Amino acid sequence: MKRKTLPFSATGLLLAAVASIPLQAAEPTPADMVDALNGVFGKHAGARGSHAKGFCARGTFTPAPAADSFASSRLLSAMQVPAEVRFSIGGGNPRVSDKSRSVRGIAVRLTGPEEGWDMVFISEPVFFAATPASFVSFLKARVADPATKKPDPARIKAHNEQYPEGTRQPSMLGAHAAPASYASTPYFSNHAFKFMAADGRSTWARLQFEPVSGTRHLSEAEEKSLPDDFLEQEFRDRLGSGSADLDLYAQPAGSGDSLTDPSVTWSNGPARVLLGRLSLDRYSGQDCNDRVYVPTRLPAGVEPSDDPVLRVRAAAYGVSNARRAQP
Ligand code: HEM
């Protein structure tokens, strides 16, 4: 049987059409994402791929009286829940200065009799990437040029042109000095979660911790005079005169707020709902260092959104944890 062939002109058209389909870059894997962190910060034995410098604290979480009408979690109806916390500085350099204008992190593990909840937040209300591809590109653009030992501004510009969200968090960080204390900065989930109440109502909200003693950044004089390591001692000294307290709020989404993009701020939607108070009364050195805090480890009544950044974090943190054991 004679094979049917496309006339020459039709074949040409087909090839032209195929060539005009933009090549879809493969979605980065969790290992690619940790490679990108290691590419900027290097590998440091035993350290996390990001938020490498940190320390641990212990205390309790006391739910607010109406918290369990927001989500039906047992953790929100308990009298008090034990809390384990790790404070950290963003990036994979375990010797980074405490004065650096980078994000501060809080990882909180609440442990109830039947369930647990990890909250892993940063000190700015936006993340620097909306997708895994944007995350990898942001970091690759910041790898130091071997000649100048600094990132190449042209590569950062090219990243920002492709991923305009890449400018938002850096400009927020540049607008104020570093926090004066881990207990004097707010922390934000940036991801949205669905909170389901026992009566069937559900609310999409982001979460945030607010320091009860108020927000305070370093003064110009402190930026000059303080040593590179002061946050740990400051926290220990602070506990000498009482607990370090942070209030947990849910910020419900307003109309038009994205439920899947952690790189954008939210409008002023409905009023915040107080969920409870985290009260830290014990510095515990590095006793939580081996933990992996997983932002999708959630209690009943709280569900993750389809935010692609949230969805990739557990796997990326697993890769980083496996690498911590390598020399
Ligand atoms: C593509 C998205 C992200 C990737 C690939 C990523 C990667 C990482 C990695 C590899 C670690 C170290 C994990 C470990 O060894 O246990 C880490 C820690 C951390 N990340 Fe992320 N991250 C992402 C997004 C975020 C976001 C959106 C936030 C907060 C809003 C955040 C906050 C933190 C904090 C606070 C820690 C320290 C946790 C601890 O103390 O153990 N990250 N991240």
Boltz pocket constraint, residues with backbone or C-beta under 6 A from the ligand:
constraints:
  - pocket:
      binder: B
      contacts: [[A, 33], [A, 34], [A, 37], [A, 47], [A, 48], [A, 49], [A, 50], [A, 51], [A, 54], [A, 86], [A, 87], [A, 88], [A, 104], [A, 105], [A, 106], [A, 107], [A, 120], [A, 121], [A, 122], [A, 127], [A, 131], [A, 132], [A, 135], [A, 188], [A, 189], [A, 190], [A, 191], [A, 262], [A, 291], [A, 292], [A, 293], [A, 309], [A, 312], [A, 313], [A, 316], [A, 317], [A, 320], [A, 321], [A, 324]]
      max_distance: 6.0
